[in-house]
Amino acid sequence: MDEFLNMGGYGPYIWSSFLIAAIVMTGLALQSWFDLRKQKRLVAELEARSPKKARP
């Protein structure tokens, strides 16, 4: 197991790059989720302000 984690001496570089990538991906997912919530609130607000159209 140590040999796998060490990866021929490059383990610290490889595992740190995986960690950085995971942090960035998580940040992007959270940012997208927060933006989606913001956009949904904006759409709901705009729909509430607009006059209702009569359907034929």
C-alpha positions in Angstrom: 0.0 0.0 0.0 2.9 2.4 0.8 4.3 1.8 -2.7 1.0 2.7 -4.3 0.6 5.9 -2.2 4.3 6.9 -2.8 3.9 6.3 -6.6 7.6 6.0 -7.3 8.5 9.2 -5.3 5.9 11.3 -7.1 3.1 10.7 -4.6 3.1 14.1 -2.9 2.7 15.9 -6.3 0.1 13.5 -7.6 -2.0 13.4 -4.5 -1.8 17.2 -4.0 -2.9 17.7 -7.6 -5.9 15.4 -7.0 -6.7 17.4 -3.8 -6.5 20.7 -5.6 -8.7 19.4 -8.5 -11.3 18.1 -6.0 -11.4 21.4 -4.2 -11.8 23.3 -7.5 -14.6 21.0 -8.7 -16.4 21.3 -5.4 -16.1 25.0 -5.5 -17.5 25.1 -9.1 -20.4 22.8 -8.1 -21.3 25.0 -5.1 -21.0 28.2 -7.2 -23.3 26.7 -9.8 -25.8 25.6 -7.2 -25.9 29.0 -5.5 -26.2 30.8 -8.9 -29.1 28.4 -9.8 -30.9 29.3 -6.6 -30.3 33.0 -7.3 -31.6 32.8 -10.8 -34.7 30.9 -9.7 -35.5 33.6 -7.2 -35.0 36.2 -9.8 -37.4 34.4 -12.2 -40.0 34.1 -9.5 -39.7 37.8 -8.6 -40.0 38.8 -12.3 -43.0 36.5 -12.8 -44.7 37.9 -9.7 -44.2 41.5 -11.0 -45.5 40.9 -14.5 -49.1 41.3 -15.4 -51.0 38.1 -15.8 -52.0 37.3 -19.4 -55.4 35.8 -20.1 -55.1 32.5 -21.9 -57.4 32.0 -24.9 
